């Protein structure tokens, strides 16, 4: 509870809106009520642990796109891998460095923003495709309107491809960073 209060105060101090749950079940209830962009969840909690909450979040259609940071004292490489394989987007070992956490939160925000932009473009593209089909079905198709729609489709497809490339690069960067973290953990464990 003390660590949760400290984390909450630090996040609020840098402008984040924070909602707390006393345990995993309450945290999941809060998340379902609020639908946050980012969830920071402790691995070790009463009632429902962080790994179980993570699985519930990733199975929930409304929550599965939330960026999930697993906060834990577990530092074994196998634990990190278990958390990431369960669907965690990031992993922070306690005691955590507040600046590292802020950097990870900003990375999460970028991923959430890119996914939001991509989803919006996909909705726009679907609407354009539907409109195009409607126009094709109509015998009185205006050729210039069809050309404009085709240009819009090309632009939307190009923008979607660019966003997809950025999202893929962000995912590759994340995997690389996670591999570096795992390597550092192995080196640290070997040194101990």
URGIHU-V82210 format. One record per pair of residues at least 6 apart in sequence whose C-alpha atoms are under 8 Angstrom apart, sorted by the first residue. I is the first residue (numbers start at 1). GAP is how many residues later the second one is. Records with the same first field share a line. If there is no record, write none. Layout:
I=GAP, GAP
//
This chain:
1=21
8=10, 12
10=88
11=6, 7
12=6
19=11
20=7, 10
21=6, 7, 9
23=22, 23, 24, 25, 26
24=21, 22, 23, 24, 25, 26, 29
25=22, 23, 28
28=25, 28, 29
31=8, 32
32=30, 31
35=27, 28, 31
36=27, 30
37=28, 29, 30, 72, 75
38=28, 29, 30, 31, 67, 70, 71
39=27, 28, 29, 30
40=28, 29, 30, 31
41=9, 27, 28, 29, 30
42=7, 8, 28, 29, 30
43=6, 7, 8, 27, 28, 29
44=6, 28
50=20
51=32, 35
54=14, 32, 33, 34
55=31, 32
57=6, 7
58=6, 7, 29
65=47
66=46
67=21, 22, 41, 44, 45
68=19, 20, 21, 22
69=19, 20, 21, 22, 23
70=13, 18, 19, 20, 21, 22
71=20, 21, 22, 23
72=19, 20, 21, 22
73=20, 21, 22
74=6, 19, 20
75=18, 110
76=109
77=105, 108, 109
80=11, 102
83=8
84=6, 7
90=14, 88
92=9
111=56, 59
114=49, 52, 53
115=52
117=46
118=42, 45, 46
121=35, 38, 39
122=38
124=32
125=28, 31, 32
128=21, 24, 25
129=24
132=14, 17
135=6, 11
//
